[in-house]
Structure formats: C-alpha cells, structure tokens
Amino acid sequence: MKFKKPRGTRDFLFDEMRQRKKTENILRNVFENYGFQEIKTPLFEELKLFITKSGEEIVNQLYNFKDKSNRELALRPELTAPVARLYLNELEKTTSKPIKLYYYGSCFRYERPQKGRFRQFWQFGCELIGAKSPQGEAEVIAMCNDSLNQLDITTADININHLGIIRGLFNHFDINEDKQREIMTIIDKGDEDLLKDSLIGDNPIIDNKELGNLLLELINLVGDKSILSKIEKLIADYPESHESLNELENLVSLLNSFGVENYTINLSVARGLDYYTGIVFEVYIYELGAQKQICGGGTYNLIKIFGGNGITSTGFAFGFDRLMNALKDRQNELDSHITAYVAPINKSVQNKAFEITQTLRRNNIASEVDLNNKKFKKLINHANNIKVPYLIIVGPKDLSENKVTVKNMKTGNQRQIEINNLINYIKNSYPN
C-alpha cells in the first residue's frame, strides 16, 4: 500500500529546508535586533477563540474537531488570535509595556489548494503591544523594511493607509456598521469594477452619490507623500477624518527618521477586518502576480474583543511560503551542509578517522565521515557531489607522522596538516 501526503500539504527536502532555515534565521536576527523576543503557542486552540475574532462563518475554513472530552477545538488558522489569548493569560498584569514579541509557526486552513495557497502554511510575524502611535507603527514598519533589505528583496513595495480616513467619512454620512463592513470588504478585494458598481452603480450599497464618488477618488490615490495634500483637499469638509490624516502625516515623517524610503501611500489598503483601528499596511512584490501580497499588518485592538483592556497593538506577519517564492530566483547556490568530509583510505585507519570526525564536530565544524567503506575514487566523487569545502584524507603514512592530508575541493590544493592543528587550520581557512 502506497501512502500519499494529505491534499494541500508539502514535503520539504534538504536544500529547500536549508533555504527556509536560512531565511528564518535572517528574520530572527532582524527581529531580535529590534528587541523582540520569541514566543510559541499551541497548534490548536479552543474553537470559540477564532469564532470570536472572525465570526461563525470562519468554521468552514477550519480544521476543527471535538476531543475525547467533547471540547470543541481547532487547528490555528493564523497566529494573531493565539498571541492575544497568550497576552491575556500570561502577560497582561505581569509585564511592563510595551511588550515586543515575535512568532514563527505553521497554520492550517481548510481551503481549496491552489498556486501559492496551501492547507498547511507558515507565518513569521510580530506584535508590539502597548506602544504609542505613531512611534510604534513607524518602528514596526521599519523592522519589516529591514527584514526585506536583509533578505535582499529590492522590489518590495510597502503600501500604507490609515483606515480612520474612510471610517471618518462613514461616520459623517451616518453609514451603519453592516454597510461599512460590506464596503471595506469590497475595497479589500481590489476589484475596481465591483467597487464602482457598489458605490455609484444602479443598485449601490449606500444611496449617497457624494460619498460614493468621494470614496472612489480617495481609493484611487496611490503615490508618495506628495499625495497627502490631495487627500487633505478631498476631506477638507469632513472633520471626522482630519485627525486620522494628521496621524498618517506624522507616521510618514517618522518613517523618514527610521530610514524607510520605499513605501507607497495607498488608500485602497483596507485589510478587511473590523478590529483594525488605524494605520494598516501590506507588502507587495508585483512579479508574484496574483500572490503578490507577502505581508500584512497594522494597528488594532483585538485584545478588547477577547475581554481585555483597550490596549493597542501593532503587528504584521510575513506569509513565509510566499516570501520563499519571492526569494526563489534571488538566492545563490547553497554551500554544502557540512564543512569537512573525512575519508579513511582503508579499514586500518577507520577508527582514527572516526576520532578525528568527532573532534571536528565537538569544535563546531560540521563534518561527515565515510560509513560505507568506499573505495578512494568513490570517496572523491562523493565529496564532489556534496560540494564539501574540505576533504580530509586519513592514511597510514600520514598518521605515522600524526598528520592528515587536507584537500581544498574548490582550488584542488592540498597539504599535510598536523592533527593537533587541524581545528585551527579549518577554522582559519574556511570559506577560502
């Protein structure tokens, strides 16, 4: 009987796992340089946690089940809600603010698998809890920007909006919450024709041409900070939106102080979720086509929805799998997974070869040793196949002088090295 992996999941082999680990480590380094600390949450949570956040309709997208005690649980579809739950359980009353935390883990959604969308996927993200705006937002966006720079992604575009501008207009025209939600969902889809029809078509969601035309003008404003003056003119007669525009202008000023230059002001970024309260942003890599969005985030008050106080959080998450797709054509060929391959010429020196290998490993030099009694020619071929930097040849004659022969597999040069000096030689030579 042949078993197959479940639909919507993947197997990752050696090279791909090394690429993912390399990317993960780069992100960890950036996040920790900003003072963020890693947390872990369970793979499954109470079902009601996700229903409270996203509504009953999310159940159709979940892997949910009852355990042997008849408790309703679900594999996590994202990590923001579990982090909010963790904060309320563990950090709310014991940790001074702001709290900086980050996470990396797999999530699960019962959706139709398609290009760039899987039933098991990974998120790498952060939460900044209790920081003042717009300083906190500027730092989080700067960290996102630095992550992209460290990954050598030069074509990413950080699109920023303040939801309070549009919501202020809704309040001015007394639009109820259901219609607000419906319009924001359509804006988030990015379908211009559908939005136009929904706002000023034959059967609009809101029966107000002034608001409909104003929203269309605002949503089509995309550009650098020069468009702020255009936004100011459009909303001049609607004071409910003025404070949000001021906050957006302050954020732009702070981004310059944080050294962030590659951003776009884009009033069509909506995020489509009710709990976002202010600044929102998304990162696009346009060459990925329909899967261009690799990151999303903003400021929200999800903790209040779960019964906590009104503390504000700012966060974002990279869709790690889409990030890897963006990196696929940018990453150089990987080096070998090891630094040294120890090759005993015959069985008489095999035990000594094992001793040498263990010494290398215990000194943090990743090493392999022949375990299959290969002939010398096959040892050379294997070393070439795995692209190891150094081949350490262990032979009886060299051992009689307490030496081994070290061959640089890139240059072809080789020399005899005393065993006692082998560690220093490899460490001082690599990666030459």
N, C-alpha and C positions, 0 to 999 in steps of 0.2 A: 504494500500500500504506500502510495506517494502522497506526502503532505505538502500543502502549499501555504504560503503566508496569507493571513487574512486580507480581504479586499481593502484597499486604501492604506495599506502599511508598506514599509520598505525594509529591506536588508541593506546594511551599510558594510562594505568590505574595507580592507586595510587602508588603502590610500584615501578613500573618502572619509573614513573616520579620522585619519590624521589631519586632513584638511579641516574638518569640523572642529577638532580639538584645538588646532592652531588658531582658528577664528575665535573660538570660545575663550582661549587664553588671552588673546589681544583685547577682547571686550572686558574680561575680568580686570585686566591691568588698568584700562582706562577708568572703569567704574570705581575701582579701589583707590586710584589716584585722586578721585573727587571725594573720597571719604565714605563711599557706600560700602555696606557690609552685606554678605550673602546670607539669605535665609532659605529654608526648604519647607514646603507644605505638603500634606498628603496628596497622593494621586487621586483619591476620591474624597468627597465631602458629602454633607447632607444635601439632598436634592433641593430642599427649600432655600438653601443659600443662593443657588443660581436662579431659582424662580423669583425670589425677592428682588434680585438685581435686574433680571431681564424679562420677567413676565412668564405666564404659563406656556406661551407658545414656544419657548425655548426647549421644552421637553422633547419635541420632535427631533431636535438636533443633538440630543444627548445619548450617551451610553448610560442609562440609569437602570437600577435593579434594586431588589429587596434582599437584604442579607438574611442569615438564619434566625435572627431575632426580629425579622419583619420590619427592619428600619429601611426607609427609602433613601438610597444613596445614588451618587452619580460620579462617573469619572470626570475630572475637571475639564471644562471646555476652554478655559482661559485661567489666568492667574491673578487677575486684579481682585476678584471677589475673595479667594482664599487669603490673599495678603491682608485685605480689610478685616476679615474674620480673625486672622492671627494678631493683628494690631489690637483689636478689641479684647481678645483673650489674654494676651501676653504683655503688651507694651503701653496701653493707654494710660495706666496710672503709675507706671514704674519708670518710664524712660523720658528724659528731658527732650524737648523739641528744639529744632527739627530733627526728625528721625530719617536717616538715609539707609535704604535697604535695596538690595537687588536680588534677582532670582533667575534661574535657568532651569527649564524643565519641559517635559512633554505634556501635551494636552490632547484631548480626544473629542471629536465631533462626528456624529452620525450623519454625514452628508454624502452626496454623490461625488465619488472621486473624479477629479479631472486635473488637467495640467496645472501644476502649482498649488493644488488643494488636495490634502490627504486627510484620512480619518485619524491618524496619529501625526502630530506635528509638534514643533518645538518653539518656545518663546524665550527670549532673553530680554529682561526688562528691569525697570526700577520704579521705586516710589519715594518721593520726597514728601514726608508728612509733617505739616505744621510750619512750613516756611512762608514768609510773607511774599505776596505778589507785588511787583513783577520780578523781584530779585530771584526768587526760587525758580520761576519759569525760565528766566534767562540762563540760570546755571544748568538746568536740566537740558535745555535745547543746546547749550554749548557742549555738554557731555555727549549728546547724540552726535553733534557735528564732529567732535574729536574722535569718536568711535569710527565714523565713516572715513576720516582722514587717516587714522592709523591702519585701517583696512585697505587703504589706497583706492578708495572708491571716489573718483573725481567727478562723476556725472550725476551725483545725487542732488536733488532739489528739495529743500525743506520748505514746505508750504504752511504758512501761519495765518490764523484768523482769530478773532475774538467773537464768540457766539453772542455776547451781550449786545452787539450792534444790531443784529437781526431781531433778537428777542426784545430789545427795547422798542423796535418798530411794532412788533406783535402787541406789546402792551399798550402802545399809543393808540393802535386801532382796535384794541379790545378783542383780540383773537383768542378763542378759547384754547385750552391746552391740547385737546384732541386734534384740532386742526393745525396747531403749531407743530405737533409731533408728526403729523402726516406730511406737512410741507418740508420739515427738516429731513425726513427720511428720503423724500424725492431729491432734495438738494444733494444729499449724501451719495445717491446713486450716480450722480454725474450725467444723467440723461437730459440734455438741454431741451430737446423737443417735448419730452414728457413734462418737464418743469414749466416750460412756456404754456403748454396746454392747461396745466393745473392751476396756473396763476391768472392767465388772461384769455383762456380758451372759451369755448361755448358753454362748458359746464365747470367753471373754476371751483376750487376748494373754498376759496374766500371770495365773496362778492364785493370786491373793492379794487377797482382798476388802479387807483392811485398807489395802493400798497403793492399790488401785483407788478406794476411797471417799475416801481422803486426797487423791489427785490431783484428783478431781472437786471437792472442797471448795476446794482451793488455786486451781485454774484459774478457778473462778467468783468469786474475789476480785478485784474491779476497783474502784479508787477513789483517793482522795488518800492522803496519808501516814498518815492515821489507821488504814488497814488493816494497817500494819506490825505493830501489836500483835496483830492477829488471826492474822497469819502466824506470829508468834513463838509463840503458844499452840498452833497446829496442829502445829508441828515441834519442840515442846519436847523430845519424847522421842527425837529423831533428830539426834544431834550432828553427823552428817556434813553437815548443811545449815546449821549455825549460822554458820559463817564467811561463807558467801555472803549470808546475811541481813544480817550486820553490814556487809558491803561495800555492799549495797543501801541500808542506812540511812545510811552515810557519804556515798554519792552524793547522796541526797536532801538532806542537809544542805548539801553543796557546791552543788547546783543553786540553792538559795536565795541563796548568796553570789554566784553568777553571774547572779542576776536572772531565773532561769527559774521561772515560776509555772504555766504552762499544760501540766502533764504529768499523766499518769494511771499509777498503778502497776497493772500488768495481768499476772498470772502466766500468762496464756494465750499471750503473745507468745513464740514458740518459734524462729522463723527457719528451722527445718527443715534446718539444715546442721550437720554434725558439727564443723566447725572453730571454731565459736563457743564460747568458753570461759567467758564471764561475763555482763556486762551486755549486753543486747540491747534495741533499741527500734525502733518503727515509728511512722510518722506517718499518721494517718487524717483524711480530710476526708469526713465521712459523707454529704454531699449528692451525692457522686460515685457512690454506690451500690456496685455490685459492684467498681468500680475505685477504692475509697476509699483504698487504700494508695498514697501518693505517695512514700514514703521508707522505707528500712530500713537498719539498721546495728547495730553492736555491737563487742565486743572478741573477737579471735580470734587464732589462731596458724597462719595459712596458710603462712607462710614456712618453718616447720619441716617441713611436709608436702613442700615443694619442696627439702628438703635443707639449709636454712639453720639458723641457731641458733634458740634458743627465744624470740626477741624477740617481744613482744606488740604488736599493732596494734589501733587503734580507728578505725573509719571508718564512713561512710554514703554512700549515693547517692540523689539525687533521681531518680525516673523523670521525666525532663524533659517528656515528652509528656503525662503525667497532670498534672504541675504546670501546664502550659499550659491543660489542660482546666479546672483549678480557677480559673485566672485569667481565663478567657474572659468571665465575667459581671462581673468586678471592674474590668477595665481601662477607662479612659476612652478616648474617641475620640482617635486618634493625631493629633499635629500633622503638618504637611506634612513630607515628606522633605527639603525644601530651605527656606532662609530667604528667598531672593530670586529673582525671575524677571525677567530683563532683556528688555525689549520694544522693539526698534528700530521706529520709526514707518514707515520706508521703507528701501529699499536703500542710499540715500546715507549713512545713519548706521550701517549694519550692521557695518562693520569696527570702528568705535568701540565699538559695543555688545559685540563680542567681546572687545575690550581690557578694557573695564570688568568683564566677567564673569570674565575670567582674574585680574584684580586681586582681586576678591572671593574667588575660590576660593583664591588663594595666601595670603589672610589668614584662612583657616579659616571662611569664610562660604559654606555650601553654596548653590550657585546653578545655575540653568539659564538658557539664552538661546534665543530663538526661532531655529530652524534651518530653518523651512519657509516663510518669507516670508508669514506670516499677515497678514490684514487686522487693523486695530486692534481692531475689535469682537471678533474671534475670539481675539485676544491676551488681552483682558479675560476672556472666557469660559473660556479655558484656565487662567488664573491662579486663577479662582474654583473650577474643577473640581479643581485640585490643592491647593487650600486654602493657598496660599502666603501667608506673613505680609506680604511686601512686593513690590510691583510697581514696578520701576524703568523708567520711560519715557524712552527716549532719542530726542530730536527735534532737528532742525536749529537751531531757535531757541534752545533751552536750551544746546545745545553751543556756540553762538556766544558764550555768556557763561560757558563752561566749567562748565555745570551740567546736572543731570538732575532729573526730577520723580519723587519717591518717594511712592507711594500706600500707606497702611496699609490692607490689604484687610479688616481686621476693623472698623475705625472708619469707613473711607471717606475719612478725612482725607488730604490730600496737600500736599506743599510742595516747593519747589525747593531742592536741596542742591548745593553746590559739589562737583565730582568729587573734589577733593583731600580733602574732609571726609566722603566717602560711607562709608568704612570705619568711622570713629568714630561716625557717626550711626546706622548699622545696629546696631553692637555695643552702643551705649548705649541704644538704643530697644527692642531685642528682649528679651523677647517681648511688650512693651506694644502 
